[in-house]
Amino acid sequence: MCSLQIPDEVLQEAGMTGDDALLELALRLFETGRLSLPSAARLARLDRSAMEDALLAHRIPVYKPAVEDFINDLDALQRSTD
């Protein structure tokens, strides 16, 4: 396990608590695709629902559909109208 230490002065300068910093890190790692939602929630010490709320509050999409998802959806729509 890695231990990350952020000096109190840095947190104070940023106007953050340690929990705020963990959440910010988790949000950014999720946003960039480096962490899954469950892993980001664990890092932020939140349950899934609270993590989703935090993502929405920071205007970060919870779900990021891939191009394949859109293609599959279009195929399904076309099949349903045939």
FENLIN-V392019 format. One record per pair of residues at least 12 apart in sequence whose C-alpha atoms are under 10 Angstrom apart, sorted by the first residue. I is the first residue (numbers start at 0). J is the second residue. D is the distance in Angstrom with one decimal. If there is no record, write none. Layout:
# FENLIN-V392019
I&J&D + I&J&D
This chain:
# FENLIN-V392019
3&21&9.9 + 4&17&9.2 + 5&17&7.9 + 5&20&8.7 + 18&42&9.9 + 18&43&7.2 + 18&44&8.3 + 19&43&8.4 + 20&43&8.6 + 21&39&9.4 + 21&40&9.9 + 21&41&9.9 + 21&42&6.7 + 21&43&5.2 + 21&44&8.2 + 22&39&8.3 + 22&40&8.3 + 22&41&9.8 + 22&42&7.5 + 22&43&4.7 + 22&44&8.1 + 22&45&8.7 + 22&50&8.7 + 22&53&8.3 + 22&54&9.7 + 23&39&10.0 + 23&43&8.1 + 23&53&9.6 + 23&54&10.0 + 23&57&9.7 + 24&39&8.5 + 24&42&8.3 + 24&43&7.9 + 25&38&8.3 + 25&39&4.8 + 25&40&7.1 + 25&41&8.6 + 25&42&6.0 + 25&43&5.8 + 25&44&9.5 + 25&50&9.1 + 25&54&9.7 + 26&39&6.9 + 26&40&8.8 + 26&42&9.5 + 26&43&8.3 + 26&50&8.5 + 26&51&9.9 + 26&53&8.0 + 26&54&6.7 + 26&57&8.4 + 26&59&8.0 + 27&39&9.1 + 27&54&9.7 + 27&59&9.1 + 28&42&9.9 + 29&54&9.0 + 29&59&8.9 + 29&60&9.7 + 29&61&9.0 + 30&54&8.7 + 30&59&6.6 + 30&60&7.8 + 30&61&8.7 + 30&63&9.5 + 32&63&9.5 + 36&50&7.7 + 36&51&8.1 + 36&54&9.7 + 36&61&7.9 + 36&62&9.3 + 37&50&8.6 + 37&51&10.0 + 40&53&9.7
